[in-house]
Every structure is written in C-alpha cells, then in structure tokens.
Amino acid sequence: MLEVFHRLGTTGEGVERFGMVALDVPPQADLLKIRELLEHGETKEWWHWEEGCVTAAWEATARP
C-alpha cells in the first residue's frame, strides 16, 4: 500500500504489527491525488485516516 502513496510524492513507514501507517506529505507532493486516494480508501472501508500538522495547501484540497 505504501508504494502507491510514495509514487505520489510521500514518504512514510508502516507498522504492520499494529496495522498502522504514518505518511509524510511534503508540499511538492500531489496533494489532491493523495487526498482523493485517502478518501477513496476510507469510503471502501480499507482504512481510517487522520490529519496532523496540516498546511493551508493541504486544507485547500478538502471538499466543501
């Protein structure tokens, strides 16, 4: 799963034992596609995600 996010410009690591992943999303990454993928996965109940330390550019990708 991480490979898909890495192709969009993120870095991160997974803790398989706990089924957790932490992603680092730099400003130059494809923010819109990353958000779309996160939301799609949540809709399909593949995962739940949370945000932390977000930028205005990331917030601008949120749907109204």
Protein Blocks (a to p, Z undefined) as FASTA:
>chain_A
ZZmmmmnopacdddfknopacddddfkbcfklmmmmmmmmmmnomaccddehiafklmmm
pcZZ
